[in-house]
Amino acid sequence: MGGRPAKPTDERRSFSVTVKFNREEMDMLKKAEVQTGIPRAALIRELVFKGRVHSRITPEELQMLKEFLRNLRAIGTNINGIARMLNAGIGRVTTGQVEESLEQLRALAARYQNKLL
């Protein structure tokens, strides 16, 4: 027979609890469910056992994080190139090159400071 394999006995949830909410509480629960993307029962379990809920990342947040990491990687590559040149004693590294990399890093941090926290 097809379908999902049965969970081990110790992982099965065989007990249920009925919890009653007033309209305002139910609206708050529904809003939290939509905002976090976590099903209602899992949301309540997290609140009961962990005391907090970690929301799932939205597609927009994921895209923003990927862009941030791509930019950070590019800046890191520049800084590593400068460090390699200095360690090898080849070429010249100007203060301007170092300052440019630092300014790129500062600008990146400022751009995403409130968006990723």
TAPESUL-V270067 format. One record per residue. PHI is phi in radians with two decimals (999 if undefined). BURIAL is 1 if it has 24 or more other ideal C-beta (glycine too) atoms within 12 Angstrom, else 0. D_FIRST is the distance of its C-alpha to the first C-alpha in whole Angstrom. Layout:
phi:PHI burial:BURIAL d_first:D_FIRST
phi:PHI burial:BURIAL d_first:D_FIRST
This chain:
phi:999 burial:0 d_first:0
phi:-1.38 burial:0 d_first:4
phi:1.84 burial:0 d_first:7
phi:-1.35 burial:0 d_first:10
phi:-1.12 burial:0 d_first:10
phi:-1.17 burial:0 d_first:12
phi:-1.32 burial:0 d_first:15
phi:-1.06 burial:0 d_first:18
phi:-0.93 burial:0 d_first:20
phi:-1.25 burial:0 d_first:23
phi:-1.76 burial:0 d_first:21
phi:-1.24 burial:0 d_first:20
phi:-1.78 burial:0 d_first:22
phi:-1.92 burial:0 d_first:22
phi:-1.99 burial:0 d_first:26
phi:-2.24 burial:0 d_first:27
phi:-2.27 burial:0 d_first:31
phi:-1.62 burial:0 d_first:33
phi:-2.14 burial:0 d_first:35
phi:-1.79 burial:0 d_first:38
phi:-2.15 burial:0 d_first:39
phi:-1.46 burial:0 d_first:42
phi:-1.00 burial:0 d_first:42
phi:-1.10 burial:0 d_first:44
phi:-1.12 burial:0 d_first:42
phi:-1.16 burial:0 d_first:39
phi:-1.08 burial:0 d_first:40
phi:-1.14 burial:0 d_first:40
phi:-1.13 burial:1 d_first:37
phi:-1.10 burial:0 d_first:36
phi:-1.10 burial:0 d_first:38
phi:-1.10 burial:1 d_first:37
phi:-1.10 burial:0 d_first:33
phi:-1.19 burial:0 d_first:34
phi:-1.13 burial:0 d_first:37
phi:-1.58 burial:0 d_first:34
phi:1.31 burial:0 d_first:31
phi:-1.80 burial:0 d_first:29
phi:-1.00 burial:0 d_first:27
phi:-0.91 burial:0 d_first:29
phi:-1.10 burial:0 d_first:28
phi:-1.15 burial:0 d_first:28
phi:-1.08 burial:1 d_first:31
phi:-1.14 burial:0 d_first:33
phi:-1.06 burial:0 d_first:31
phi:-1.08 burial:0 d_first:33
phi:-1.14 burial:0 d_first:36
phi:-1.21 burial:0 d_first:36
phi:-1.62 burial:0 d_first:35
phi:-1.96 burial:0 d_first:37
phi:1.37 burial:0 d_first:39
phi:-2.77 burial:0 d_first:39
phi:-2.21 burial:0 d_first:36
phi:-1.72 burial:0 d_first:36
phi:-1.31 burial:0 d_first:35
phi:-1.33 burial:0 d_first:33
phi:-1.35 burial:0 d_first:35
phi:-1.40 burial:0 d_first:36
phi:-1.00 burial:0 d_first:36
phi:-1.15 burial:0 d_first:39
phi:-1.16 burial:0 d_first:40
phi:-1.10 burial:0 d_first:38
phi:-1.09 burial:0 d_first:40
phi:-1.11 burial:0 d_first:43
phi:-1.13 burial:0 d_first:42
phi:-1.09 burial:0 d_first:41
phi:-1.11 burial:0 d_first:45
phi:-1.03 burial:1 d_first:46
phi:-1.15 burial:0 d_first:45
phi:-1.08 burial:0 d_first:46
phi:-1.14 burial:0 d_first:50
phi:-1.13 burial:0 d_first:50
phi:-1.08 burial:0 d_first:49
phi:-1.11 burial:0 d_first:51
phi:-1.14 burial:1 d_first:54
phi:-1.06 burial:0 d_first:53
phi:-1.08 burial:0 d_first:53
phi:-1.07 burial:1 d_first:57
phi:-1.15 burial:0 d_first:58
phi:-1.11 burial:0 d_first:56
phi:-1.09 burial:0 d_first:59
phi:-1.12 burial:1 d_first:62
phi:-1.10 burial:0 d_first:61
phi:-1.08 burial:0 d_first:61
phi:-1.11 burial:0 d_first:64
phi:-1.14 burial:0 d_first:66
phi:-1.16 burial:0 d_first:64
phi:-1.45 burial:0 d_first:65
phi:1.23 burial:0 d_first:69
phi:-1.93 burial:0 d_first:68
phi:1.14 burial:0 d_first:69
phi:-2.11 burial:0 d_first:70
phi:-1.95 burial:0 d_first:68
phi:-1.63 burial:0 d_first:70
phi:-1.04 burial:0 d_first:70
phi:-1.07 burial:0 d_first:68
phi:-1.12 burial:0 d_first:65
phi:-1.16 burial:0 d_first:64
phi:-1.12 burial:0 d_first:65
phi:-1.10 burial:0 d_first:63
phi:-1.11 burial:1 d_first:60
phi:-1.13 burial:0 d_first:61
phi:-1.16 burial:0 d_first:61
phi:-1.09 burial:0 d_first:58
phi:-1.14 burial:0 d_first:56
phi:-1.09 burial:0 d_first:58
phi:-1.10 burial:0 d_first:57
phi:-1.11 burial:1 d_first:54
phi:-1.08 burial:0 d_first:54
phi:-1.15 burial:0 d_first:56
phi:-1.14 burial:0 d_first:53
phi:-1.88 burial:0 d_first:50
phi:-0.91 burial:0 d_first:52
phi:-1.54 burial:0 d_first:51
phi:-1.43 burial:0 d_first:48
phi:-1.77 burial:0 d_first:46
phi:-1.59 burial:0 d_first:47
